[in-house]
């Protein structure tokens, strides 16, 4: 498992809002406790609202603070989306400015001081991936509001491309990682899709209603 995939899996474990011990997370992912400690430092430095300490446990909280400003998750998302769009501009000065701004934002996010090489930044999730995910977000959000099924073309982390029909339920944002929680008709279960790995998203004419076992409340990470 790559480090990027492991960080994403840790977010998936913590997203239930409960306290998780480092040794339990390490056991689930097949790595050392020391590795989990480093990963938690990295997630915190990237702006993911992780709270906890070694020997006690970790959990994700809702608050995201950018001193001296207090930003909501949606406001921080808008800021990062704007940087992603500008970062794709042909103008080299604008692209450089976007990268510089990203560094400044990262520098003031609540975080422990870690080495530059360990920072989970655009080197892990580059501007191109952020912009690609952003292109699908209007369709995904509209489908969630309308309770409308979607046909997704999705590339898994092991590069397998599949087409599936899903019931979109919820979108979340974790430190420049956008995810879609949905009921997948192909797998007959809840799945969490990374938005940057969605190749196409097509709204279907078919609507859906709540059914036992297929709602967001039924999802268990």
C-alpha positions as CSV (number, residue, x, y, z in Angstrom):
1,X,0.0,0.0,0.0
2,X,1.4,3.4,-0.9
3,X,1.6,6.1,1.7
4,X,-1.0,8.2,-0.1
5,X,-3.5,5.3,0.0
6,X,-2.7,4.6,3.7
7,X,-3.4,8.3,4.6
8,X,-6.7,8.1,2.8
9,X,-7.5,4.8,4.6
10,X,-6.7,6.4,8.0
11,X,-9.2,9.2,7.2
12,X,-11.7,6.5,6.4
13,X,-11.2,4.9,9.8
14,X,-11.3,8.2,11.8
15,X,-14.4,9.6,9.9
16,X,-16.8,7.9,12.4
17,X,-15.9,10.5,15.0
18,X,-14.8,7.9,17.6
19,X,-11.5,7.6,19.4
20,X,-9.1,5.1,17.8
21,X,-5.9,3.9,19.3
22,X,-2.8,4.0,17.1
23,X,-2.1,0.3,17.7
24,X,-5.6,-0.6,16.5
25,X,-5.1,1.4,13.3
26,X,-1.7,-0.1,12.8
27,X,-3.1,-3.6,13.1
28,X,-5.9,-2.9,10.6
29,X,-3.4,-1.4,8.0
30,X,-0.5,-3.9,8.7
31,X,2.1,-1.2,9.6
32,X,4.0,-0.3,12.7
33,X,2.6,2.0,15.4
34,X,5.5,4.4,14.8
35,X,4.3,4.7,11.1
36,X,0.8,5.6,12.3
37,X,2.3,8.3,14.6
38,X,4.1,9.8,11.6
39,X,1.0,9.6,9.5
40,X,-1.0,11.4,12.2
41,X,1.5,14.2,12.2
42,X,1.3,14.4,8.4
43,X,-2.5,14.5,8.4
44,X,-2.5,17.2,11.1
45,X,0.0,19.3,9.2
46,X,-2.1,19.0,6.0
47,X,-5.1,20.6,7.8
48,X,-7.2,17.5,8.5
49,X,-8.8,18.2,11.9
50,X,-7.2,15.3,13.8
51,X,-7.1,15.5,17.6
52,X,-5.4,13.2,20.0
53,X,-2.0,12.1,21.3
54,X,0.3,9.1,21.4
55,X,-0.8,6.5,24.0
56,X,-4.4,7.9,24.1
57,X,-5.9,7.8,20.6
58,X,-7.0,9.9,17.7
59,X,-10.2,11.2,16.3
60,X,-11.4,13.7,13.6
61,X,-13.3,16.8,14.8
62,X,-15.4,19.2,12.7
63,X,-13.6,22.4,13.5
64,X,-10.9,23.8,11.1
65,X,-9.2,27.0,12.3
66,X,-6.9,29.3,10.4
67,X,-5.4,31.8,12.7
68,X,-6.3,34.7,13.0
69,X,-9.3,33.6,10.9
70,X,-11.9,31.0,11.8
71,X,-13.0,29.2,8.7
72,X,-15.7,26.6,8.1
73,X,-14.9,23.5,6.2
74,X,-16.8,24.8,3.2
75,X,-14.8,28.1,3.3
76,X,-11.5,26.2,3.5
77,X,-12.7,24.0,0.6
78,X,-13.5,27.1,-1.5
79,X,-10.1,28.5,-0.8
80,X,-8.3,25.4,-1.8
81,X,-10.5,25.0,-4.9
82,X,-9.6,28.5,-5.9
83,X,-5.9,27.8,-5.6
84,X,-6.4,24.6,-7.6
85,X,-8.0,26.4,-10.5
86,X,-5.4,29.2,-10.5
87,X,-2.7,26.6,-10.3
88,X,-3.9,25.2,-13.6
89,X,-3.6,28.5,-15.3
90,X,-1.2,28.9,-18.2
91,X,0.3,32.1,-16.7
92,X,3.4,30.9,-14.9
93,X,3.3,33.9,-12.5
94,X,-0.2,33.0,-11.4
95,X,0.7,29.3,-10.9
96,X,3.7,30.3,-8.8
97,X,1.5,32.6,-6.8
98,X,-1.0,29.8,-6.2
99,X,1.8,27.5,-5.0
100,X,3.2,30.2,-2.7
101,X,-0.2,30.9,-1.3
102,X,-0.7,27.1,-0.6
103,X,2.5,27.1,1.3
104,X,1.4,30.1,3.4
105,X,-1.9,28.5,4.2
106,X,-0.2,25.3,5.2
107,X,2.2,27.2,7.4
108,X,-0.6,28.7,9.6
109,X,-2.9,25.7,9.8
110,X,-2.9,24.1,13.2
111,X,-0.1,21.6,13.0
112,X,2.9,20.1,14.7
113,X,6.1,21.1,13.2
114,X,7.3,18.4,10.8
115,X,10.0,18.2,8.2
116,X,9.2,19.6,4.7
117,X,9.7,16.2,3.2
118,X,6.9,14.7,5.3
119,X,4.3,17.4,4.6
120,X,1.2,16.1,2.8
121,X,0.9,18.8,0.2
122,X,0.3,19.2,-3.5
123,X,3.1,16.8,-4.2
124,X,0.7,14.1,-3.0
125,X,-2.5,15.6,-4.4
126,X,-1.3,17.9,-7.2
127,X,-3.3,20.8,-8.6
128,X,-4.3,18.7,-11.7
129,X,-6.1,16.2,-9.5
130,X,-7.8,18.8,-7.5
131,X,-9.1,20.6,-10.7
132,X,-10.3,17.3,-12.1
133,X,-12.3,16.5,-9.0
134,X,-13.7,20.0,-9.0
135,X,-15.1,19.5,-12.5
136,X,-17.5,16.8,-11.2
137,X,-18.6,18.5,-8.0
138,X,-21.5,20.5,-9.4
139,X,-23.0,17.3,-10.9
140,X,-22.4,15.3,-7.7
141,X,-23.9,18.0,-5.4
142,X,-26.9,18.5,-7.6
143,X,-27.6,14.7,-7.7
144,X,-27.4,14.6,-3.9
145,X,-29.9,17.4,-3.5
146,X,-32.2,15.9,-6.2
147,X,-31.8,12.3,-4.9
148,X,-30.9,11.4,-8.4
149,X,-28.9,8.3,-9.4
150,X,-25.5,8.7,-11.1
151,X,-23.5,6.6,-13.5
152,X,-19.8,6.9,-12.6
153,X,-16.7,5.8,-14.5
154,X,-14.2,5.2,-11.7
155,X,-10.5,4.3,-11.6
156,X,-9.7,2.4,-8.5
157,X,-6.4,2.8,-6.6
158,X,-5.0,-0.3,-8.4
159,X,-5.9,1.3,-11.8
160,X,-9.0,-0.8,-12.5
161,X,-11.6,1.1,-14.4
162,X,-15.3,0.3,-13.8
163,X,-18.7,1.8,-14.6
164,X,-21.3,1.7,-11.9
165,X,-24.6,3.2,-11.0
166,X,-24.8,4.8,-7.5
167,X,-27.1,6.6,-5.1
168,X,-25.1,9.7,-4.1
169,X,-25.6,10.4,-0.4
170,X,-23.0,12.7,1.0
171,X,-19.8,14.6,0.1
172,X,-16.9,15.2,2.5
173,X,-13.7,17.2,2.3
174,X,-10.5,16.1,4.1
175,X,-7.4,18.3,3.6
176,X,-7.7,18.5,-0.2
177,X,-9.3,15.1,-0.5
178,X,-12.9,15.1,-1.7
179,X,-14.9,12.0,-1.2
180,X,-18.4,10.8,-2.2
181,X,-20.3,8.4,0.0
182,X,-22.8,6.4,-2.1
183,X,-24.8,3.2,-2.3
184,X,-23.3,1.2,-5.1
185,X,-25.7,-0.9,-7.1
186,X,-22.9,-2.9,-8.6
187,X,-21.4,-3.9,-5.2
188,X,-24.7,-3.8,-3.3
189,X,-23.2,-1.9,-0.5
190,X,-22.0,1.5,0.6
191,X,-18.8,2.8,-1.0
192,X,-16.6,5.9,-0.6
193,X,-15.3,7.2,-3.9
194,X,-12.4,9.6,-4.2
195,X,-13.7,12.4,-6.4
196,X,-10.3,12.9,-8.1
197,X,-10.5,9.3,-9.3
198,X,-13.9,9.8,-10.9
199,X,-13.4,9.9,-14.7
200,X,-17.0,10.7,-15.7
201,X,-20.2,11.5,-13.7
202,X,-23.6,11.3,-15.5
203,X,-26.9,12.2,-13.8
204,X,-29.5,9.6,-14.7
205,X,-33.3,10.3,-15.0
206,X,-34.0,7.8,-12.3
207,X,-34.6,9.1,-8.7
208,X,-34.3,7.2,-5.5
209,X,-36.0,7.1,-2.1
210,X,-34.7,5.9,1.2
211,X,-34.7,2.2,1.6
212,X,-33.6,0.3,4.8
213,X,-29.9,-0.5,4.7
214,X,-29.2,1.9,1.8
215,X,-29.2,5.3,3.6
216,X,-26.4,7.5,4.9
217,X,-27.4,6.6,8.4
218,X,-26.9,2.9,7.6
219,X,-23.3,3.4,6.5
220,X,-20.7,2.0,8.9
221,X,-17.1,2.9,8.0
